[in-house]
Amino acid sequence: MNKVKFNKESLQNFLLNYALYIVLFIMIVFFVIKEPGFLSLKNFTNILSQASTRGILALGVAGLIVLQGTDLSAGRILGFTAIVSASLLQSTTYAARMYPNLKSLPLIVPMFAAIIIGGIFGAINGFGVAKLKVHAFIITLGTQLIAYGASCLYIDRPPLGAQPVANLDERYTAFVNGYLNLGSVQIPYLVFYLAIVAAIMWFIWNKTKLGKNMFAIGGNPEAAAVSGVNLVKNIMFIFIISGVLYGLAGFLEAARAGSTTTSTGFNYELDAISACVVGGVSFTGGIGTIPGVLIGTVLLQVINYGLNFIGVNAYWQYIIRGLIIIVAVSLDVRKYIAKK
């Protein structure tokens, strides 16, 4: 009798702990049954390509969630840095360039500009959380609005008003949208860029003092402070790194999409947060892995791509994505309560 009860409880715990993954897997199976062409190699590479910039964004957000925080400004910072990058790398033959007299720039210059802008926003967020003791939700909500306002001002061109920044330099689009041929398989450059960023972040998280301090602060800030960890310094560094990643993601996203507007990056932070939670990064702090973030990013992108592939109404897609966030966070909270 006890054995039956034990098995029943184990099954219930298993289903609760992995309910989200089971549901997502069932959704993928449904996509395949409805449209067998969903399993094509081309679709898979498209999914990886689309997941790359969001993956870089999620890697930045993940560190903040490990610190028991979050970031509502990530998507808008990506959008602003994407607009700046695109404006500096428009084709020199395009008549409606934002900077008609600007000479052709090396790609590294706009990339560094985007990274610096992202780093500044990250520093503002970090200062608000670490020094001013403002909750991450509030400070990042503020910088989200600032980044959006800056995007609108930057892209506004009287008397025409806000115009899309398009017609990008071929060097730029080739650098971002190019691919490596391995026989009959074409692997997008974006996948390699994500892999490089992920490897760097894995090293920071697992092999540096900053990474160890990040997990210590996220697990128990008071204990970390007592043991000699400089909370302000470490929190600031993690936020600046996140901003740098947002800037890099913005630089890549502009060329990936082919043009930028004030809507670029809209709701990207929700995708990033969802990917982190689905990938096992806990809002209770101190828990998370880089491979988990990558798996969560790809898994959610498969769902997003699949919903579009089978023609699900865009409004229903928002509802489904919202439900995924609610279920993921609910399961995360349940695990925390069970541990206590």
Buried (B, 14 or more C-beta within 10 A) or exposed (E): EEEEEEEEEEEEEEEBBEBBBEBBEEBBEEBEEEBEEBEEEEBBBBBBBBBBBBBBBBBBBBBBBBBBBBBBBBBBBBBBBBBBBBBBBBBEEEEEBBEEEEEEBEBEEBBBBBBBBBBBBBBBBBBBBBEEEBEBEEBBBBBBEBBBEBBBEBBEEEEEEBEBBBBBBEBBBEBBBEBEEEEEEBBBBBBEBBEEBBEBBBEBBEEEEBBBBBBBBBBBBEEBBEEEBBBEEBBBBBBBBBBBBBBBBBBBBBBBBBBBBBEBBBEBBBBBBBBBBBBBBBBBBBBBBBEBBBBBBBBBBBBBBBBEBEEBEEEEBEEEBEEBBEBBBBBBEBBBEEEE
